[in-house]
């Protein structure tokens, strides 16, 4: 898929060795979802996501995008199909976390159309549909960087965990890891070393 120069500027920041370190860190940590700083960071991220969701979907009859939450396990066959379909039709089909019996996320609500569904929808729209980035690890890091510019303070730490941490762990594990609430510093992508706060290392 063709990208603009603005979309290409994030790619050089991806470092496979750093991503592997982040992935191992994520997998070795226990979720810190009872830590006050972590809870506050995710609360702020949820509020900012809801604001973005409202802006993106607020005028679906004109420039807004319609989000259709669904129980279909795989509404798209690939990242390219998702991006192309949303760009041409103006509707994103998003598989709800409610399709899984177990709660997927320790802090985001996982009910139909809930906080976790809205978070994933906003990420797909901003990080993938608007930029053209795919679902590979390097592209996910670029998509995270594009979305990170829209967040502030502690919310950015939660976002970096949810995008960079989870996808780096997926790359190490070969499948989606059990989700944890942790706070990974946004500066980690820029060669500043692995930095995090309020995590509890597994025994």
Buried (B, 14 or more C-beta within 10 A) or exposed (E): EEBEEEBEEBBEBBBEEBBBBBBBBBBEBEBBBEBEEBBBBBBBBBEBBBEBBEEBBEEEEEEBBBBEBEEEEEBBEEBBEBBBBBEEEBEBBBBBBBBEEEBBBBBBBBEEBBBBBBBBBBBBBBBBBBBBBBBEBBBBBBBBBBBBEBBEEBBBBBBBBBBBBBBBBBBBBEEEBEBBBBBBBBEBBEEEEEEBBBBBEEE
